[in-house]
Amino acid sequence: MSGFEFATSHRVLVEAGAAGRLAALCQERGVTSVMLVTDPGIRNTNLLEPVINGFSRAGLALEIFDQVSADPADSIVHSAVEQAQG
């Protein structure tokens, strides 16, 4: 097996209403635009509404890529990259 490196976030926030704070947390870090990557099932629920509303209130650009599937094919990853690059 070839060696590899796996890096994760140094901070994980778990609390009620945390999704609604995402835009403010991004602003604190100087982020001006975000691409949220999800699947169609999540996109078709109201779970993203606090995130979408928070970004709208903050005036931050939010792009949503909602074509992820379990173990996505390379083509899905490439589509996400293309969307992110605009």
C-alpha positions as CSV (number, residue, x, y, z in Angstrom):
1,M,0.0,0.0,0.0
2,S,1.3,3.5,-0.9
3,G,1.5,6.0,1.9
4,F,-0.8,8.9,2.1
5,E,-1.7,11.9,4.3
6,F,-5.1,12.6,5.7
7,A,-5.9,16.0,7.2
8,T,-9.0,17.0,8.9
9,S,-10.4,20.2,10.4
10,H,-8.7,21.4,13.5
11,R,-12.1,22.5,14.9
12,V,-15.5,20.8,14.9
13,L,-18.4,22.7,16.3
14,V,-21.4,20.7,17.7
15,E,-24.3,22.7,19.1
16,A,-27.9,23.4,18.5
17,G,-28.2,26.0,15.7
18,A,-24.6,25.7,14.6
19,A,-25.6,25.6,10.9
20,G,-27.1,29.1,11.3
21,R,-23.7,30.4,12.5
22,L,-21.7,29.1,9.6
23,A,-21.7,32.4,7.7
24,A,-20.5,34.3,10.7
25,L,-17.8,31.7,11.3
26,C,-16.7,32.1,7.7
27,Q,-16.7,35.9,8.0
28,E,-14.4,35.6,11.1
29,R,-11.9,33.8,9.0
30,G,-12.0,36.3,6.1
31,V,-13.9,34.0,3.8
32,T,-16.0,35.8,1.1
33,S,-17.5,32.8,-0.8
34,V,-18.3,29.2,0.0
35,M,-19.2,26.2,-2.0
36,L,-21.4,23.8,0.0
37,V,-21.1,20.2,-1.2
38,T,-24.1,17.9,-0.5
39,D,-26.4,15.3,-2.0
40,P,-29.8,15.7,-3.6
41,G,-31.5,14.2,-0.6
42,I,-30.2,16.8,1.8
43,R,-30.8,19.6,-0.7
44,N,-34.5,18.6,-1.0
45,T,-35.1,19.0,2.8
46,N,-35.2,22.1,4.9
47,L,-31.9,21.3,6.6
48,L,-29.9,23.8,4.6
49,E,-32.3,26.7,5.1
50,P,-30.4,28.1,8.2
51,V,-27.2,28.0,6.2
52,I,-28.7,29.6,3.1
53,N,-30.4,32.3,5.2
54,G,-27.3,33.0,7.2
55,F,-25.2,33.5,4.1
56,S,-27.9,35.7,2.6
57,R,-28.1,37.9,5.7
58,A,-24.3,38.1,5.8
59,G,-24.0,39.1,2.2
60,L,-21.6,36.2,1.5
61,A,-21.6,34.2,-1.7
62,L,-22.9,30.7,-1.3
63,E,-22.7,28.1,-4.2
64,I,-24.4,24.8,-3.6
65,F,-23.3,21.6,-5.4
66,D,-25.9,19.0,-4.7
67,Q,-24.9,16.1,-7.0
68,V,-22.9,14.0,-4.6
69,S,-23.6,10.3,-4.3
70,A,-22.1,7.6,-2.1
71,D,-18.6,6.8,-3.3
72,P,-18.9,9.4,-6.1
73,A,-17.4,8.8,-9.5
74,D,-14.5,10.9,-10.7
75,S,-16.9,12.7,-13.0
76,I,-18.9,14.0,-10.1
77,V,-15.8,15.4,-8.4
78,H,-14.8,17.0,-11.7
79,S,-18.2,18.6,-12.0
80,A,-17.9,20.0,-8.5
81,V,-14.5,21.5,-9.3
82,E,-15.9,23.0,-12.5
83,Q,-18.8,24.6,-10.7
84,A,-16.5,26.0,-8.0
85,Q,-14.2,27.5,-10.6
86,G,-17.2,29.1,-12.3
